[in-house]
Amino acid sequence: MGILLSGDAGAAGAAGEATGSFLVMILVYVAMFGALYFFFFRPQRKQQKQLAAMQAAVEVGDVILTTSGFYGVVIDVTDDMVIVEFGSNKNCRIPMEKSAISRVEKPGESQ
């Protein structure tokens, strides 16, 4: 019926090898993206959620550490703002956003 020439078999084999190597390359990229997700993006997202939960749980009387390094006591809380009293001077009260809080210490806790 038909005679298979050696040139035709080589072309078919090369096309199969190219398709196979393309699939391997795609699998390698998927594995690299998966590793990046589990080692970098997922822990960072978890840390951001913990920080947001901590900032949302701020109450009056909590001792906080701001992102600029100041310790103060929360004297008033609104939706996204807090009023913080710094130092022993009771006249030093500064309103700031909750996003500027880096750590919260409850009155009964010790670290």
N, CA, C and O of each residue as an XYZ file, in Angstrom:
444
protein
N       0.818     -1.143      0.000
C       0.000      0.000      0.000
C       0.882      1.233      0.000
O       1.153      1.770     -1.074
N       1.325      1.689      1.097
C       2.190      2.852      1.075
C       3.566      2.495      1.597
O       3.702      1.662      2.493
N       4.532      3.090      1.068
C       5.895      2.828      1.499
C       6.287      3.959      2.444
O       6.181      5.139      2.108
N       6.742      3.569      3.636
C       7.145      4.541      4.628
C       8.597      4.906      4.380
O       9.473      4.042      4.417
N       8.845      6.132      4.138
C      10.200      6.585      3.889
C      10.860      6.944      5.211
O      10.182      7.326      6.165
N      12.146      6.825      5.267
C      12.861      7.103      6.507
C      12.741      8.576      6.916
O      12.790      8.878      8.109
N      12.591      9.469      5.992
C      12.446     10.896      6.303
C      11.140     11.183      7.003
O      11.089     12.058      7.867
N      10.067     10.464      6.652
C       8.775     10.669      7.288
C       8.800     10.207      8.735
O       8.210     10.861      9.595
N       9.459      9.113      9.021
C       9.534      8.587     10.388
C      10.329      9.538     11.276
O       9.980      9.715     12.443
N      11.362     10.137     10.768
C      12.168     11.074     11.547
C      11.389     12.332     11.886
O      11.523     12.869     12.986
N      10.586     12.800     10.965
C       9.796     14.003     11.216
C       8.732     13.741     12.270
O       8.478     14.590     13.124
N       8.102     12.558     12.212
C       7.074     12.216     13.195
C       7.704     12.056     14.575
O       7.105     12.469     15.568
N       8.877     11.476     14.663
C       9.562     11.306     15.940
C       9.983     12.645     16.523
O       9.878     12.851     17.732
N      10.450     13.541     15.699
C      10.866     14.863     16.166
C       9.669     15.661     16.675
O       9.783     16.394     17.657
N       8.517     15.520     16.006
C       7.322     16.228     16.448
C       6.857     15.695     17.792
O       6.412     16.462     18.645
N       6.958     14.369     17.990
C       6.580     13.780     19.276
C       7.510     14.222     20.384
O       7.057     14.473     21.501
N       8.791     14.322     20.107
C       9.749     14.774     21.103
C       9.513     16.237     21.465
O       9.644     16.612     22.630
N       9.169     17.062     20.487
C       8.912     18.478     20.745
C       7.679     18.644     21.625
O       7.669     19.480     22.529
N       6.641     17.853     21.366
C       5.429     17.929     22.178
C       5.715     17.456     23.596
O       5.240     18.056     24.559
N       6.483     16.392     23.728
C       6.833     15.875     25.047
C       7.661     16.859     25.844
O       7.416     17.047     27.036
N       8.632     17.487     25.217
C       9.467     18.450     25.937
C       8.673     19.700     26.305
O       8.941     20.329     27.329
N       7.698     20.060     25.475
C       6.848     21.206     25.786
C       6.015     20.911     27.028
O       5.867     21.780     27.888
N       5.471     19.711     27.137
C       4.676     19.339     28.310
C       5.539     19.296     29.567
O       5.098     19.714     30.638
N       6.756     18.797     29.446
C       7.665     18.771     30.586
C       7.984     20.190     31.031
O       8.027     20.469     32.230
N       8.204     21.076     30.091
C       8.497     22.473     30.414
C       7.308     23.116     31.142
O       7.503     23.850     32.112
N       6.091     22.848     30.685
C       4.894     23.398     31.335
C       4.783     22.849     32.763
O       4.482     23.598     33.691
N       5.024     21.554     32.939
C       4.966     20.960     34.274
C       6.019     21.556     35.211
O       5.747     21.752     36.395
N       7.191     21.840     34.707
C       8.237     22.455     35.521
C       7.812     23.854     35.969
O       8.008     24.224     37.127
N       7.232     24.629     35.054
C       6.767     25.971     35.421
C       5.636     25.910     36.442
O       5.600     26.721     37.368
N       4.724     24.973     36.290
C       3.622     24.828     37.253
C       4.185     24.451     38.624
O       3.738     24.983     39.640
N       5.160     23.540     38.664
C       5.772     23.147     39.933
C       6.505     24.322     40.579
O       6.446     24.489     41.797
N       7.192     25.133     39.783
C       7.900     26.298     40.336
C       6.914     27.304     40.906
O       7.142     27.842     41.990
N       5.819     27.569     40.195
C       4.817     28.506     40.694
C       4.182     27.982     41.974
O       3.940     28.748     42.907
N       3.910     26.680     42.025
C       3.337     26.085     43.233
C       4.269     26.230     44.422
O       3.824     26.539     45.527
N       5.564     26.007     44.204
C       6.540     26.152     45.281
C       6.610     27.603     45.752
O       6.661     27.861     46.954
N       6.613     28.542     44.826
C       6.629     29.966     45.198
C       5.399     30.326     46.022
O       5.496     31.055     47.010
N       4.248     29.814     45.615
C       3.018     30.116     46.333
C       3.101     29.610     47.774
O       2.800     30.347     48.713
N       3.510     28.352     47.946
C       3.522     27.774     49.293
C       4.629     28.314     50.165
O       4.479     28.306     51.387
N       5.739     28.785     49.609
C       6.843     29.265     50.434
C       6.858     30.774     50.634
O       7.455     31.254     51.598
N       6.211     31.542     49.743
C       6.274     33.001     49.862
C       4.905     33.647     50.021
O       4.681     34.367     50.994
N       3.994     33.412     49.099
C       2.729     34.140     49.092
C       1.800     33.691     50.218
O       1.185     34.536     50.869
N       1.682     32.408     50.460
C       0.767     31.903     51.473
C       1.152     32.358     52.877
O       0.278     32.840     53.597
N       2.415     32.234     53.311
C       2.764     32.730     54.652
C       2.584     34.237     54.804
O       2.194     34.712     55.870
N       2.868     34.990     53.738
C       2.703     36.438     53.811
C       1.231     36.796     53.973
O       0.894     37.690     54.749
N       0.358     36.115     53.256
C      -1.071     36.372     53.361
C      -1.568     36.014     54.762
O      -2.411     36.716     55.319
N      -1.053     34.931     55.329
C      -1.426     34.514     56.681
C      -1.001     35.569     57.701
O      -1.753     35.886     58.622
N       0.207     36.110     57.535
C       0.707     37.143     58.449
C      -0.122     38.420     58.333
O      -0.383     39.076     59.342
N      -0.539     38.781     57.122
C      -1.367     39.969     56.936
C      -2.723     39.799     57.613
O      -3.246     40.749     58.195
N      -3.294     38.600     57.543
C      -4.580     38.348     58.202
C      -4.439     38.445     59.714
O      -5.321     38.989     60.378
N      -3.341     37.926     60.272
C      -3.116     38.008     61.715
C      -2.956     39.460     62.161
O      -3.489     39.850     63.200
N      -2.232     40.253     61.389
C      -2.041     41.666     61.718
C      -3.364     42.418     61.668
O      -3.648     43.235     62.544
N      -4.179     42.145     60.644
C      -5.478     42.810     60.529
C      -6.394     42.419     61.682
O      -7.124     43.263     62.201
N      -6.367     41.154     62.089
C      -7.195     40.715     63.217
C      -6.739     41.372     64.512
O      -7.564     41.757     65.339
N      -5.424     41.500     64.692
C      -4.883     42.142     65.887
C      -5.290     43.616     65.924
O      -5.680     44.126     66.974
N      -5.200     44.293     64.793
C      -5.555     45.710     64.744
C      -7.052     45.909     64.960
O      -7.462     46.914     65.541
N      -7.871     44.970     64.503
C      -9.316     45.089     64.689
C      -9.717     44.838     66.144
O     -10.769     45.304     66.583
N      -8.889     44.105     66.897
C      -9.221     43.751     68.276
C      -8.693     44.759     69.295
O      -8.731     44.489     70.496
N      -8.209     45.899     68.848
C      -7.681     46.916     69.770
C      -8.825     47.479     70.605
O      -9.893     47.809     70.090
N      -8.573     47.578     71.908
C      -9.570     48.117     72.837
C      -8.954     49.234     73.671
O      -7.735     49.396     73.714
N      -9.799     49.985     74.319
C      -9.339     51.058     75.209
C      -8.540     50.437     76.354
O      -8.969     49.454     76.959
N      -7.377     51.018     76.643
C      -6.522     50.542     77.717
C      -5.388     49.649     77.240
O      -4.487     49.340     78.019
N      -5.408     49.228     75.986
C      -4.329     48.394     75.454
C      -3.065     49.219     75.262
O      -3.127     50.390     74.888
N      -1.932     48.606     75.518
C      -0.643     49.235     75.237
C      -0.242     48.802     73.830
O      -0.239     47.613     73.514
N       0.094     49.769     72.999
C       0.428     49.457     71.607
C       1.829     49.943     71.277
O       2.373     50.839     71.923
N       2.392     49.323     70.254
C       3.648     49.770     69.662
C       3.321     50.191     68.247
O       2.771     49.411     67.469
N       3.662     51.434     67.908
C       3.371     51.921     66.566
C       4.469     51.487     65.601
O       5.533     51.031     66.021
N       4.201     51.633     64.308
C       5.195     51.274     63.300
C       6.414     52.172     63.369
O       7.478     51.806     62.869
N       6.280     53.346     63.982
C       7.426     54.250     64.114
C       8.206     54.008     65.402
O       9.217     54.669     65.637
N       7.751     53.061     66.254
C       8.517     52.687     67.437
C       8.080     53.323     68.734
O       8.794     53.219     69.731
N       6.941     53.973     68.761
C       6.467     54.613     69.987
C       5.487     53.702     70.715
O       4.627     53.076     70.095
N       5.628     53.634     72.045
C       4.673     52.918     72.880
C       3.651     53.908     73.394
O       3.989     55.042     73.733
N       2.406     53.483     73.451
C       1.362     54.342     73.977
C       0.185     53.522     74.458
O       0.126     52.309     74.255
N      -0.762     54.210     75.108
C      -1.964     53.573     75.633
C      -3.158     54.100     74.843
O      -3.298     55.306     74.641
N      -4.007     53.193     74.403
C      -5.194     53.564     73.626
C      -6.233     54.144     74.583
O      -6.580     53.529     75.591
N      -6.727     55.350     74.246
C      -7.755     55.952     75.101
C      -9.098     56.086     74.388
O     -10.109     56.352     75.038
N      -9.130     55.907     73.059
C     -10.392     55.941     72.320
C     -10.217     55.171     71.021
O      -9.149     55.204     70.409
N     -11.282     54.469     70.599
C     -11.233     53.665     69.382
C     -12.453     53.985     68.529
O     -13.580     53.997     69.025
N     -12.224     54.245     67.241
C     -13.317     54.365     66.274
C     -13.102     53.282     65.212
O     -12.284     52.384     65.408
N     -13.817     53.356     64.106
C     -13.737     52.305     63.085
C     -12.313     52.066     62.594
O     -11.818     50.940     62.653
N     -11.658     53.111     62.114
C     -10.307     52.928     61.578
C      -9.290     53.888     62.205
O      -8.177     54.032     61.699
N      -9.669     54.533     63.290
C      -8.773     55.455     63.983
C      -8.718     55.099     65.468
O      -9.659     54.534     66.025
N      -7.599     55.441     66.090
C      -7.449     55.320     67.542
C      -6.811     56.602     68.058
O      -6.073     57.270     67.335
N      -7.096     56.938     69.298
C      -6.407     58.055     69.943
C      -5.493     57.440     70.983
O      -5.935     56.693     71.855
N      -4.209     57.762     70.879
C      -3.193     57.141     71.714
C      -2.559     58.204     72.594
O      -2.273     59.313     72.145
N      -2.344     57.846     73.859
C      -1.693     58.724     74.825
C      -0.259     58.222     75.007
O      -0.037     57.062     75.354
N       0.707     59.107     74.769
C       2.115     58.736     74.825
C       2.778     59.309     76.070
O       2.509     60.446     76.457
N       3.651     58.514     76.698
C       4.449     58.991     77.824
C       3.638     59.241     79.072
O       2.463     58.885     79.152
N       4.284     59.862     80.051
C       3.611     60.150     81.320
C       2.845     61.470     81.261
O       2.059     61.775     82.158
N       3.072     62.251     80.207
C       2.375     63.517     80.036
C       0.973     63.222     79.505
O       0.831     62.744     78.380
N      -0.054     63.496     80.292
C      -1.428     63.168     79.906
C      -1.962     64.085     78.806
O      -3.063     63.864     78.300
N      -1.196     65.108     78.430
C      -1.643     66.024     77.381
C      -1.174     65.599     75.990
O      -1.542     66.229     74.998
N      -0.392     64.572     75.908
C       0.140     64.130     74.623
C      -0.741     63.027     74.055
O      -0.458     61.841     74.224
N      -1.803     63.429     73.386
C      -2.760     62.492     72.791
C      -2.761     62.706     71.287
O      -2.961     63.821     70.805
N      -2.536     61.627     70.554
C      -2.408     61.727     69.097
C      -3.366     60.756     68.427
O      -3.355     59.565     68.735
N      -4.203     61.257     67.503
C      -5.033     60.327     66.724
C      -4.190     59.697     65.615
O      -3.362     60.362     64.992
N      -4.412     58.417     65.382
C      -3.685     57.728     64.313
C      -4.554     56.604     63.759
O      -5.517     56.167     64.388
N      -4.185     56.154     62.573
C      -4.915     55.059     61.948
C      -4.528     53.740     62.609
O      -3.422     53.593     63.129
N      -5.458     52.781     62.583
C      -5.175     51.468     63.144
C      -4.063     50.754     62.378
O      -3.371     49.903     62.938
N      -3.892     51.092     61.120
C      -2.860     50.437     60.316
C      -1.453     50.798     60.787
O      -0.488     50.147     60.386
N      -1.317     51.829     61.635
C      -0.008     52.224     62.161
C       0.372     51.436     63.405
O       1.425     51.685     63.992
N      -0.471     50.485     63.820
C      -0.186     49.673     64.997
C       0.543     48.416     64.560
O       0.073     47.686     63.687
N       1.704     48.163     65.176
C       2.449     46.965     64.812
C       2.359     45.867     65.869
O       2.572     44.696     65.555
N       2.047     46.226     67.118
C       1.912     45.216     68.171
C       0.960     45.728     69.235
O       0.929     46.921     69.535
N       0.180     44.814     69.804
C      -0.786     45.154     70.848
C      -0.503     44.276     72.060
O      -0.343     43.062     71.936
N      -0.442     44.906     73.236
C      -0.293     44.178     74.496
C      -1.510     44.474     75.355
O      -1.769     45.626     75.705
N      -2.243     43.447     75.687
C      -3.417     43.609     76.557
C      -2.923     43.897     77.976
O      -1.818     43.484     78.327
N      -3.708     44.593     78.801
C      -3.263     44.966     80.148
C      -2.837     43.784     81.022
O      -1.910     43.935     81.817
N      -3.471     42.620     80.910
C      -3.133     41.499     81.759
C      -1.988     40.632     81.228
O      -1.481     39.778     81.954
N      -1.582     40.834     80.001
C      -0.545     40.013     79.374
C       0.839     40.544     79.701
O       1.014     41.738     79.945
N       1.810     39.664     79.706
C       3.205     40.087     79.823
C       4.010     39.316     78.792
O       3.777     38.126     78.582
N       4.967     39.995     78.143
C       5.749     39.340     77.086
C       7.168     39.271     77.437
O       7.971     38.752     76.663
